[in-house]
Amino acid sequence: MASTATTPRAHPSFTQWCSEGRHASYVRTTKSPGGILDLVEVARPAGDMSRPAVPELVLCQDLLGGSRVSGGSPDGRYDVKSEKGNLYLDAPDVAKAVNVAGSHRLRILSFPLAHWRSVLDEAADGGFSLENLQLYKGSFHSPAIRLALKELWALSEEEGAPSRLLARSAGCEILAELCRLGGAPIRRAKGGLAPWAERRCLDLMRARLSEDLSVDELAAEAQLSPFHFARMFKQSVGVPPRVYLTRLRVEKVCELLELTDLSITEIALEVGYSSNQILARVFAKHRRMTPSEYRRAVRDPARSADRFMAPSVLTA
């Protein structure tokens, strides 16, 4: 939505700018997994939506649609009627001038370019450039990015905050699709992980269930880059790393509920969830019951718990 010509940077981050002054009252949700990317949801009235230069690549999604959006840059002006789900991309270090004719709600991801530059270069086979991305001139559509954003927000709500594993995996997926849309020659992953690499990664995940494990750490274990590791892991295991980690955690919770007298809160901390409420939310989604109900079922020999014991089905 903005020119790629740089302008003096006015704020150290997009989230900080959103949270200051008159803009703060528009912010509904902010989530940040350790500076990997920031998630922000805003609800704003009609009017000026211009912002100063910030150091991130900023991706916005219109949650309502129906408003006319106009703006300008050295590349020219645009004037479009936004549709629900439309996406907008803003270049880093470029001030944005835009006006929205109606009330609107946006979900926004901001990617610190210093953190993501290597992923962008890999996704574009070394040929990434902001100038070639060509997505700054208004809105665009991408079913793949819309699905990734939907899953990212849903899982962030489920877990209370996006884990580093979730944020990095989702970021790799979204940026790879942005590069593909911009004409970069994204190559398909050929084959999965080597057997030794798969074993080492799964062992590491089991050993560190209680930690906020990152894709970068798993990739280092497999001696791969994070971008290639995320794609090859899914080919080998069938689901992304974040989904497999949840599967391991749910299985460990079942074991602890059955074999120990630990409280639900203690079990939550043991497997990496910060509260018993988050554990209950995740467990109910994948086991169709609360942890307490599961414990009663598996410990009551007079009661058939078969219907409670169906394997968890986790999707990407």
N, C-alpha and C positions, 0 to 999 in steps of 0.2 A: 504493500500500500504506500510505500514511500520510495524516494529516490535512493540509489546506492551511493550518492555523493555524501561524504561525511560532513558533519557539523560539530561544533564544540559540544562536548558532553556536559549536560546540565545536572544529571543525577547519577549516583553510583549504581542504581538498579531500578528496574521497572516497578518492582513491588514496593520499594521505598517511595517512589513518586506517587503510586496509587494510594498509599497509606497516609499521605500528608495533606494538610489543608482541606480545601473543599472537596477533594476527591475521596477522602477517607470515608465519608458518609455513604458513598456508593458501593463500598466493598462489602460483599456478603460472606466470602470464604477466602482464606489464604492457607495454603499448605506448602511446606518446603522441606524436602528430604536432604538436608545438609548441603544446600547450594548446588545440587546437580541440576535441578530445574525448579521453577516456582509455579504453583497452580493458584490462580486467582479467579474468583467469580464476582462480577460486578453487575449491579442493576442501576441504570442511569436514566435520567430524563432526556428529552430532546435537547439538542443544542451542540455547542462546541465541544469536541472530543479530542482536540489537538493535544499533543504532548511533546516534551523536549526529547533530545537525543538520550538514549540509554544504551548500555553496552551489550544488550542481549538481542538475539533473534527472537521476535515476539509473534506467536501464532494465536489468533483470535477466532472463536467460533460464535456465530450469532445463534442464540437459543430460541429466539422468537420469530425473526423475519418480519417483513412487511414495511420496513422503514427505508426511506431513501437516504443513501449514503453518498456524500460528495467530498472530494478532496483534491489536492494538487501536489505536484512535485516537479522537479526539473524535467522529468520524463513526460510530463503532460498531466492533464486533469482527467478525472473520472467522475461519473455520476451514475449510480446503479441503484436499483431497488433490491435490497437484500432479501434473500429467502432463508427460511429456517434451516440451520445447519451450514450455511455458507461459511467459508474460511477466508481469513485475511492474514497476510504475512507482512511484517514490518522488518526492515533491515536494521542491523545494529548501528549505533552511532549516527543515526539520521533522525532529525526532528520530523514529526508527523503532523500535518494539518488536515483535519477532517471534520465534517459536520454531519450529524445524524438528525433526520427530520422527526423522528418519533421516539418514544420511550423504548429502551432496549435492554436486553440482558446478554452478557458475554461471558464465556469461559475462555481463559487466557493461559497459555503456557509461555514462559520466558526461558530461553536457553542461553546461559552465559557462553559466549562464543569461545572464550579461552578454554573452557572445560570441554567443549564439543568439537573443536576444530579438527582434531585427529579423526573422530568418527565421520565427520563430513568428508574429509579427504579420502578416507577409505571407501565410503559409500560411493563416491564419485570416481573411484579408481585413480586418485591423485589429481583429478582435474576439477575439483570444486572451486567455484568462485561465486561470490554474491552477485556479481554482474550477470552471470549466466543463468542464475536461478529464475529470473523473469516471472516472478509471482507477486510483484509488489504493486501492480497496476489495477487494484480493485479486488473483487472477490473471485474465488475459484472453488471447485467441487473436488472432493476426493472421498469416495466410500471407505477406502482403507484407513485414511486418517480419522474420519468420523468414528469408525468402529474402535480404533485404538484409543481415541479420546474418551469414548463412552466407557470402555473397559477400565481405563486408567482412573477415571473419576469414581466409578463404582467400587473398584478395589480399594481406592484411597478412603472412601467412606467406610467400607467394611473393616479395614485395618486401623482406622482412626487417623492415620497419616501415611503417606506413601513411603514405603521402605526404599532404601537405596537400590535394592535389586529390582523392584518394580519400576522406579523412576528411570533407571539407566536402560532397562530393557525396553520400556515404552518409548523413551527418547530415541534409541537406536532405530526402532521401527518407524517412527514418525519422520525422522530426518532422512532415512533412506528413501521413503516415499516422496518427500519433498525434492530430493535430488533426482529421482526418477522422473517426476513431473517436470522438472527443469531441464530434462534432456540428458542427464548423466547416464552413462552406460552401466547400469547396475547389473552385476553378474549374479546368476543363481549360485547358491552354495552347492558345491559338488561333494556329496557324501556327508556323513556325520562325523562325530568325534572318533578318534582312534580308541580302541577298547581300553587301553591303559589310561587315556585321558578321561574317558567317561567314568571309569572306576574311581579315579582320584577325585574327580569333581563330586560324585555322589557321596563318597566317603567324607569329603570335607563338609558337605551340606548336612549330613547326619551328625557329624561331630560338633557342628556349630549352630545347632537349631536355635539356640537362645540369642544369637547375635544378629545384628543387622548386616548380614553378609552382602557384599557387592558383586556385581557382574565382573568388575575388574579383577577382583581376587580370584574368582572362579576361572576367568580367562587366563590369568597368569599360571594357575595350576595346570591348565591344559596347554600352556605355551602358545596361546593365540591372542589376537587382538579382541577387545570386547565386541566389536561389530561382527566379526566372523564367528566368534564363540557363540553368541546368542542364536545365530541362525543354525549353526551346526549342532548345538545342543538340542534344539527342537527336532531336527531331523533324526537324531539318535534316540531320544527319549520319548518323542511324540508330543510333548508339551513344552512351553517355554520354562526357563529356570524358575521364575516366580511361581508358576503353577505347581511345579514339582515340589518346590519348597513347602508350599501350603499342604500338599499331599503328605509329605513326611511329617509335618507338624501335627496334622489331624491323626495320623496313625500313632504317633508318640503319645498324644493326648489319650487316645483309646487305651493304650497300654498302661499309662499311669492311673487312669480312672479305674481300671480293672484290678491292678496289682498293688496299688499303694493307697494310703489314707491321706495323701496330700490334699489340701484344700484346692478349690477351683482357682483361686488367685495364685497359689503356689505353682500349680500346673501351668497356668498362663505364662508366668515368668520363666518357667523351666523351658518352654518351647519358643520363647521370643515375643510373646504378646504383652503389652504393657498393662493390661487390666483384665479382670475376669469378664467384663462386659464385651470387650473385643473378642476374647476367646469364645464366648457364648454365641456371638453373632456369626463368626466363621464356622464354628462347629455345627450350629443349627442349619446353616446353608448347605453343608456337605454331608451331614448325617441325619438331617430332618428331625432333630430332637436336641434338647439341651444337654450339656455335660452331666448334670445331676440325673436326668432321666436315663441317660446311657449307663451311668454307674449303677443305678438301681436295677436296670434290666440285666446287666451281665453278672450281678451278684445275687440274683434271686433264682435259685435252681428250679423253683416251682413254676416259673413263668417263662414262657417261650419268648425269646428275644430275637428270633430269626428275622422278623421284619425290621428290627432295628440295626441288624448287622450287615445290611447290604453295603457292598464296597462303595466308597466315595467316588463320585464321578465329577472330576474337575475338568473344565474346558479351558481352552486358551482364551 
